[in-house]
Amino acid sequence: MPATLRLHSWPTPNGHKVHILLEELGLPYEVVPVNIGAGEQFRPEFLAITPNHRIPAIEDPEGPDGQPLALFESAAIMIYLCEKTGSALLPASGAARHICLQWLMFQMGGVGPMFGQYNHFAAYAPEKLPYAITRYSNEVQRLHRVMEKRLGEAEYLGGDAYTIADIATFPWVRNPDRRGIDLAHFPNVKRWHDAIAARPAVQRGVAVLAERQRQGQITDKERENMFGATQFQAR
């Protein structure tokens, strides 16, 4: 029986990526909630794991050479866990590996930041700035068009097989109405989304910490903890 990983996380798209992967891999893990609205990402014990004070992060008591390993950044965690277990969710070699990593980086460099910025300006910012909302809405639409083209060529982002590129991207595509997206206009993305959403491990992954999800409008304190000057103070 593998030693239990400690997963420091919160029910956000970046958290869901690792929740889903752990469920797909069947690895035992303990969830340590990090309530980012309450400022728990600034606790010294969390900063000792990730100086970037962002979720998710893991602590693996049986890392490389049997030594403990703490790791942050969701894509780094996903690559590590697949390599640790030898999972085909990250192809081991050849073109398939590089194509998978290409689409994983597409999520990290494009989908996550652009969708996140749209969410911020449309839902969380105290002032609604039309220029910012329009800019990021256009980027959300553009990135959906990129995915639509790709998923018209292949069943999954990485090719014929489901991989961590899909796992990383899916949580950002969930709940498209929050970004003004109608997936009926992107039938290939909708086909892909629905197939992934039907996977039992995905359903278990998005349920992790779901009961802790913030309800209602963001408060001034939550906005300060997530977006305000607190995060820029030396620690």
Disulfide bonds with the S-S distance in Angstrom:
none
